[in-house]
Amino acid sequence: MIEGLSHMTFIVRDLDRMTDILQVVFDAKQVYASGKRQFSLSPERFFVIGGLWIAIMKGEALSERTYNHIAFKVPDDTLDLYLERIERLGLDVRPPRPRVEGEGRSLYFHDADNHLFELHSGTLDGRLTTYGRLEAVNE
């Protein structure tokens, strides 16, 4: 039986650069760094973001950018604060996709290894309610 999400791992060329992103943008707490010890496939670091275990491992970047992404839940009134942090690091902010009212707002950005991150202010319940309302109107 699935108990929940264990962890997410991102393969990155530069562990220090990704550490900066995780700590500056997401307020991540680093809880482990392999240093010269190597218990896994390559040097790695572990972080905690909002109770989630995030691992980064040294390796080759993704070859291209896609819409595959991870979205972190944030309060709507903090999106401008996060945008300032992202811009301070010189990360590539992606234009938001079109949204319908009631599904929340999002901020998308890529890291240098082509991972796409989203900061989202909505919830699943809110989105389902919005979509249900819109489907009822269009019937």
Buried (B, 14 or more C-beta within 10 A) or exposed (E): EEEEEEEEBBBBEBBEBBBEBBBBBBEBEBEEBBEEEEEEEEBBBBBBBEEBBBBBBBBEBBEEBEEEBEBBEBEEEEBEEBBEBBEEBEBEEBEEEEEEEEBBEBBBBBBBBBBBBBBBBBEEEEBEEBEEEBEEEEE
